[in-house]
Amino acid sequence: MKGQDSPATETTHALSLQNDDKTITYSKKLDTLVKKLHIVNDENKDSDTRQNMLEEFIQELNSLLNEPESVEMKDEELVEKFENNLIILTKSFPLKSGQLNVRVMNYRAPKTVTGTIGDKYTFIQWWSTKRLVHAQMIEDGGPELTTDFVVRDSDKGIQLWLGGYVSIYHPDPVFVDLWELSGQKWTEKGINVGKMKLPDAWELNKDMNEPIILESRQHDSIGIEVLDHGDGFFINSDDSEQNLIIEFSKSGEVRIDSEYSNALNTHSERQSYELIQEEYSKNGMVIKYPQIIKLKDIAKQKSLNQILKTDALEGLQNYADSNSGVHVEIDYEIKRQNERFLSVQYTGIHYVKDAAYPTHMFYTTNLDMKQASRIRLRGFGKGRETFY
């Protein structure tokens, strides 16, 4: 009858109201959690109150991350909501079972509550669809801070490799930790370090297989990055001669490749490829860059050469629309060349007509020859330039 809703319309309306109620409830929980965080951070409160509130905050944050509404917020929105007290990274991985979204969240408690370490709490949130959301706190206290991660299929199922820093030491050593998904729970697994051989400049903590910890004997600061092809981590120190790659096989084996640090003379080893120089010259802009020849795998050679060319010409992006008064000169130097790695360092100048001083430019390209991919160094990733 006119003026009356059908049963289907009433059901749709009821579901809409129910979803609205869920959104409001989630929003209230989120606001309550932020208020509790304020109390944890308030140094005017007594220590017992702050400690109790910290325990409530950790438990309720884990509970909130199990709700589907939480994945609708982007990383930067959550970080802003919690006033930059959280470090969050989300990635999506194509696995045999389908697409899996994974979010790693770190929270560091105030040192005035937990002591000099400033305990860190790490949460893993994962979902295939927004209706199937799970979360788990995998680290309760301790100094490790996860900065990057890899999720992959293996013979043993879905594996999560965490990489980051152990911050109670200085300079910070790095760690790599292995977790496996069983049912709907992540379980920490030991890593076999018995066959790992390190150059003298590095030290491996063999007392703890969960996780493994790497340090520089020279006490250099260390950086850790996921390899582009997603099967391991690249670890570098302040000394550019001392770098490592940790790779993972499908069977779960771990291998440390220190060839990068062993090739002390860039031309001392017999190479299966050679380098020639190419030059880009147009409108007062000159860029020299290397190209690979005589590599047996032609497809791999073509892919690597495209990366080299693209990265070299990255220096032109800021000047594509400039007038003829702009002049750019960029040259390169081969810093490392062997069967596994090729490292190219670019330096140059950019100056504008009538300007008092030129601008100096610096950037690098680092290639994994085996995987035909970039190695992204912290601070010197693809297209990353330094001007001074």
C-alpha positions as CSV (number, residue, x, y, z in Angstrom):
1,M,0.0,0.0,0.0
2,K,1.0,3.5,-0.7
3,G,3.0,5.1,2.2
4,Q,4.1,1.7,3.6
5,D,7.6,0.2,3.1
6,S,7.9,-3.4,1.8
7,P,9.5,-6.1,4.1
8,A,12.7,-5.9,1.9
9,T,12.9,-2.2,2.3
10,E,12.4,-2.4,6.1
11,T,15.2,-5.1,6.3
12,T,17.6,-2.9,4.3
13,H,16.8,0.1,6.5
14,A,17.3,-2.0,9.7
15,L,20.7,-3.2,8.5
16,S,21.7,0.4,7.6
17,L,20.8,1.5,11.1
18,Q,22.7,-1.5,12.6
19,N,25.8,-0.6,10.6
20,D,25.5,3.1,11.7
21,D,25.4,1.9,15.3
22,K,28.5,-0.2,14.8
23,T,30.3,2.8,13.3
24,I,29.3,5.0,16.2
25,T,30.4,2.3,18.7
26,Y,33.8,1.9,17.0
27,S,34.2,5.7,17.0
28,K,33.5,5.9,20.7
29,K,35.9,3.1,21.5
30,L,38.6,4.9,19.4
31,D,38.1,8.2,21.2
32,T,38.1,6.4,24.6
33,L,41.4,4.8,23.7
34,V,43.0,8.1,22.7
35,K,41.9,9.5,26.1
36,K,43.6,6.6,27.9
37,L,46.7,7.3,25.9
38,H,46.7,10.8,27.2
39,I,46.7,9.5,30.8
40,V,49.6,7.2,30.0
41,N,51.6,10.1,28.7
42,D,50.6,12.5,31.5
43,E,53.7,12.8,33.8
44,N,51.6,14.7,36.3
45,K,49.7,11.5,37.1
46,D,51.1,9.0,39.6
47,S,53.0,6.0,38.3
48,D,50.4,3.4,39.4
49,T,47.6,5.1,37.5
50,R,49.7,5.4,34.4
51,Q,50.9,1.8,34.6
52,N,47.3,0.5,35.0
53,M,46.1,2.7,32.1
54,L,49.0,1.4,29.9
55,E,47.8,-2.2,30.5
56,E,44.2,-1.2,29.6
57,F,45.4,0.7,26.6
58,I,47.4,-2.2,25.2
59,Q,44.6,-4.7,25.7
60,E,41.9,-2.5,24.2
61,L,44.1,-1.5,21.3
62,N,44.5,-5.1,20.4
63,S,40.7,-5.6,20.7
64,L,40.0,-2.6,18.6
65,L,42.3,-3.8,15.8
66,N,40.1,-7.0,15.6
67,E,37.2,-4.9,14.5
68,P,36.5,-4.5,10.7
69,E,36.1,-0.8,11.0
70,S,39.8,-0.4,12.0
71,V,41.1,-1.3,8.5
72,E,39.1,1.5,6.9
73,M,41.4,4.0,8.4
74,K,44.6,4.6,6.5
75,D,48.0,4.4,8.3
76,E,48.5,8.2,8.4
77,E,45.0,8.7,9.8
78,L,45.6,6.3,12.7
79,V,49.0,7.8,13.4
80,E,47.5,11.3,13.5
81,K,44.6,10.0,15.7
82,F,47.0,8.7,18.2
83,E,49.1,11.8,18.0
84,N,52.2,10.2,16.4
85,N,52.6,7.6,19.3
86,L,52.2,4.7,16.8
87,I,54.5,3.6,14.0
88,I,52.4,1.8,11.3
89,L,53.2,0.1,8.0
90,T,50.6,-1.7,5.8
91,K,51.3,-3.9,2.8
92,S,49.4,-6.2,0.5
93,F,50.7,-9.5,-0.7
94,P,49.5,-11.9,-3.4
95,L,49.6,-15.4,-1.9
96,K,48.4,-18.8,-3.1
97,S,45.3,-18.4,-0.9
98,G,44.6,-14.9,-2.3
99,Q,45.4,-11.4,-1.5
100,L,46.5,-10.8,2.1
101,N,46.7,-7.4,3.7
102,V,49.1,-7.0,6.6
103,R,49.6,-4.1,9.0
104,V,52.4,-3.9,11.5
105,M,51.9,-1.5,14.3
106,N,54.5,-0.4,16.9
107,Y,53.7,1.4,20.1
108,R,56.5,2.6,22.4
109,A,55.5,3.2,26.0
110,P,57.0,6.3,27.8
111,K,60.2,5.5,29.7
112,T,58.8,7.2,32.7
113,V,56.3,4.4,32.9
114,T,58.2,1.3,31.9
115,G,61.8,2.2,32.7
116,T,64.9,3.0,30.6
117,I,64.1,0.6,27.8
118,G,60.7,2.3,27.0
119,D,59.0,-1.0,26.2
120,K,57.7,-1.5,22.7
121,Y,54.5,-3.4,21.8
122,T,54.1,-4.8,18.3
123,F,50.7,-5.7,16.8
124,I,50.0,-7.6,13.6
125,Q,46.7,-7.0,11.9
126,W,45.8,-9.0,8.8
127,W,42.7,-9.4,6.6
128,S,41.7,-10.9,3.2
129,T,38.4,-8.9,3.2
130,K,37.1,-6.2,5.4
131,R,34.8,-8.7,7.0
132,L,37.7,-11.0,8.0
133,V,39.9,-8.9,10.2
134,H,42.3,-10.4,12.8
135,A,44.9,-8.8,15.1
136,Q,47.4,-10.2,17.5
137,M,50.0,-8.6,19.8
138,I,53.2,-10.5,19.1
139,E,55.6,-8.5,21.2
140,D,54.9,-7.5,24.8
141,G,57.6,-5.2,26.0
142,G,61.2,-5.6,25.0
143,P,63.4,-3.2,22.9
144,E,62.8,-4.4,19.3
145,L,61.2,-1.9,16.9
146,T,59.9,-3.4,13.6
147,T,60.5,-1.0,10.6
148,D,59.8,-3.3,7.7
149,F,58.5,-6.8,6.9
150,V,57.9,-9.5,4.3
151,V,55.0,-11.9,4.0
152,R,55.4,-14.9,1.7
153,D,54.3,-18.4,0.9
154,S,56.7,-21.2,1.8
155,D,56.8,-25.0,2.1
156,K,55.7,-24.5,5.7
157,G,52.8,-22.2,5.0
158,I,52.5,-18.4,5.3
159,Q,55.5,-16.8,6.8
160,L,56.0,-13.3,8.3
161,W,59.6,-11.9,8.4
162,L,60.0,-8.9,10.6
163,G,63.1,-6.6,10.4
164,G,64.1,-3.6,12.5
165,Y,66.2,-2.3,15.3
166,V,67.2,-3.3,18.8
167,S,67.4,0.1,20.4
168,I,68.8,-0.6,23.8
169,Y,72.3,-0.5,22.2
170,H,73.9,2.3,20.3
171,P,74.4,2.4,17.5
172,D,71.3,0.3,17.0
173,P,72.0,-3.3,15.9
174,V,69.3,-4.9,13.7
175,F,67.2,-8.0,14.1
176,V,65.3,-10.4,11.8
177,D,62.5,-12.4,13.3
178,L,60.4,-15.2,11.8
179,W,56.7,-15.9,12.4
180,E,54.4,-18.5,10.9
181,L,50.6,-18.4,10.5
182,S,48.8,-21.4,11.9
183,G,45.0,-21.2,11.9
184,Q,44.4,-17.6,12.9
185,K,47.5,-17.2,15.1
186,W,51.1,-16.2,14.4
187,T,53.7,-18.3,16.2
188,E,57.4,-17.3,16.5
189,K,59.8,-19.8,15.0
190,G,63.5,-20.3,15.4
191,I,66.0,-19.4,12.6
192,N,68.9,-21.8,11.9
193,V,72.0,-19.7,12.1
194,G,74.5,-22.6,12.2
195,K,75.6,-22.3,8.6
196,M,75.8,-18.5,8.5
197,K,79.3,-17.1,7.9
198,L,79.9,-13.4,8.4
199,P,82.9,-11.2,7.5
200,D,85.0,-10.1,10.4
201,A,83.3,-6.7,10.4
202,W,80.0,-8.3,11.5
203,E,78.8,-10.1,14.7
204,L,75.9,-12.5,14.9
205,N,74.1,-13.1,18.2
206,K,73.8,-16.9,18.2
207,D,72.4,-17.1,21.7
208,M,69.0,-16.0,20.4
209,N,67.6,-17.7,17.4
210,E,64.3,-15.9,17.9
211,P,65.2,-13.4,16.5
212,I,68.7,-13.2,15.1
213,I,70.6,-10.0,15.9
214,L,73.4,-8.5,13.8
215,E,75.8,-5.9,14.9
216,S,78.8,-4.0,13.4
217,R,82.0,-4.8,15.2
218,Q,83.1,-1.2,14.3
219,H,80.0,0.1,16.1
220,D,78.8,1.7,12.9
221,S,75.2,2.7,12.6
222,I,73.2,0.2,10.7
223,G,70.3,0.4,8.1
224,I,67.9,-2.4,7.2
225,E,65.7,-2.5,4.1
226,V,63.5,-5.2,2.4
227,L,64.9,-6.3,-1.0
228,D,62.8,-5.3,-4.0
229,H,62.0,-8.8,-4.9
230,G,60.7,-9.5,-1.4
231,D,62.8,-12.5,-0.4
232,G,65.1,-10.9,2.1
233,F,66.7,-7.9,3.8
234,F,69.6,-5.7,2.8
235,I,71.7,-4.6,5.8
236,N,74.2,-1.8,5.5
237,S,76.5,0.0,7.9
238,D,78.1,3.5,7.8
239,D,81.1,1.9,6.1
240,S,79.9,1.4,2.5
241,E,82.3,-1.6,2.2
242,Q,80.4,-3.6,4.8
243,N,77.0,-4.7,3.7
244,L,75.0,-7.9,4.0
245,I,72.0,-9.6,2.3
246,I,69.9,-12.1,4.2
247,E,67.8,-14.2,1.9
248,F,65.0,-16.7,2.5
249,S,64.3,-19.8,0.4
250,K,60.9,-21.3,-0.1
251,S,61.9,-24.2,2.2
252,G,62.6,-21.8,5.0
253,E,66.4,-21.8,4.9
254,V,68.2,-18.6,5.6
255,R,71.4,-17.5,3.8
256,I,73.7,-14.5,4.5
257,D,75.5,-13.2,1.4
258,S,78.5,-11.1,2.2
259,E,80.0,-11.0,-1.3
260,Y,79.2,-7.3,-1.4
261,S,81.7,-6.7,1.4
262,N,84.3,-9.2,0.2
263,A,85.0,-7.6,-3.2
264,L,87.5,-5.0,-2.1
265,N,88.7,-4.3,-5.6
266,T,85.9,-3.5,-8.0
267,H,88.0,-4.9,-11.0
268,S,89.9,-7.7,-9.3
269,E,87.3,-10.4,-10.0
270,R,86.6,-11.8,-13.4
271,Q,83.2,-10.6,-14.4
272,S,80.6,-12.3,-16.6
273,Y,79.6,-8.9,-17.9
274,E,81.2,-5.5,-18.9
275,L,80.2,-1.9,-18.6
276,I,80.2,0.8,-21.2
277,Q,79.3,4.5,-20.9
278,E,76.2,6.1,-22.4
279,E,75.4,9.8,-22.5
280,Y,72.2,11.8,-22.5
281,S,72.7,15.3,-23.9
282,K,69.8,17.8,-24.5
283,N,69.1,21.5,-23.9
284,G,72.2,22.1,-21.8
285,M,71.7,18.9,-19.7
286,V,74.4,16.2,-19.9
287,I,74.1,12.9,-17.9
288,K,76.6,10.1,-18.2
289,Y,75.6,6.6,-17.0
290,P,76.7,3.0,-17.4
291,Q,75.1,0.2,-19.4
292,I,75.8,-3.6,-19.2
293,I,77.0,-5.6,-22.1
294,K,78.0,-9.3,-22.7
295,L,75.7,-10.7,-20.0
296,K,74.6,-14.2,-21.1
297,D,71.0,-13.6,-20.0
298,I,69.8,-11.0,-22.6
299,A,66.4,-10.4,-21.0
300,K,68.1,-9.8,-17.6
301,Q,70.6,-7.4,-19.2
302,K,67.8,-5.4,-20.9
303,S,66.0,-5.1,-17.6
304,L,69.1,-4.0,-15.6
305,N,70.0,-1.5,-18.3
306,Q,66.5,0.0,-18.2
307,I,66.9,0.5,-14.4
308,L,70.3,2.1,-14.8
309,K,69.0,4.5,-17.5
310,T,65.8,5.4,-15.6
311,D,67.6,6.1,-12.3
312,A,70.4,8.1,-14.0
313,L,67.9,10.3,-15.8
314,E,65.9,10.8,-12.6
315,G,68.0,13.8,-12.0
316,L,66.2,15.6,-14.9
317,Q,62.7,15.4,-13.4
318,N,62.9,18.7,-11.5
319,Y,64.1,20.5,-14.7
320,A,61.9,19.1,-17.4
321,D,60.0,22.4,-17.8
322,S,62.9,24.7,-17.2
323,N,64.1,27.3,-19.6
324,S,67.4,27.4,-21.5
325,G,69.0,29.1,-18.5
326,V,69.3,25.8,-16.6
327,H,72.4,23.7,-17.0
328,V,72.9,20.2,-15.5
329,E,76.1,18.0,-15.6
330,I,76.1,14.6,-14.0
331,D,78.8,11.9,-14.1
332,Y,79.1,8.6,-12.3
333,E,81.5,6.3,-10.5
334,I,81.3,2.5,-10.1
335,K,81.6,1.9,-6.4
336,R,81.1,-1.9,-6.5
337,Q,81.0,-4.4,-9.3
338,N,81.0,-8.1,-9.0
339,E,78.9,-11.1,-10.0
340,R,76.2,-10.3,-7.5
341,F,76.1,-6.5,-7.0
342,L,76.6,-3.4,-9.0
343,S,76.7,0.0,-7.2
344,V,76.7,3.3,-9.1
345,Q,77.3,6.7,-7.5
346,Y,76.1,9.8,-9.4
347,T,77.5,13.3,-8.7
348,G,76.9,16.5,-10.6
349,I,76.0,20.2,-10.6
350,H,72.9,22.1,-11.5
351,Y,73.1,25.8,-12.0
352,V,70.9,28.6,-13.4
353,K,72.0,31.5,-15.4
354,D,72.9,34.5,-13.2
355,A,72.8,32.4,-10.0
356,A,75.6,33.0,-7.5
357,Y,76.4,29.4,-6.8
358,P,75.6,26.0,-8.4
359,T,73.7,23.2,-6.6
360,H,75.6,20.0,-6.1
361,M,73.7,16.7,-6.7
362,F,74.3,13.2,-5.4
363,Y,72.4,10.0,-5.8
364,T,73.0,6.2,-6.2
365,T,71.7,3.1,-7.9
366,N,72.3,-0.3,-6.3
367,L,71.5,-3.4,-8.3
368,D,71.1,-7.1,-7.3
369,M,72.5,-8.7,-10.5
370,K,71.1,-12.1,-9.6
371,Q,67.5,-10.9,-9.1
372,A,67.8,-8.1,-11.7
373,S,66.3,-5.6,-9.3
374,R,67.2,-2.6,-7.2
375,I,68.4,-2.7,-3.7
376,R,66.9,0.3,-1.9
377,L,69.3,1.8,0.6
378,R,67.9,3.9,3.4
379,G,68.3,7.5,2.4
380,F,69.5,6.6,-1.1
381,G,66.5,4.9,-2.7
382,K,65.5,5.1,-6.4
383,G,65.3,8.7,-7.4
384,R,66.4,10.0,-4.0
385,E,68.7,12.9,-4.4
386,T,70.9,15.0,-2.1
387,F,71.4,18.6,-2.8
388,Y,73.9,20.9,-1.2
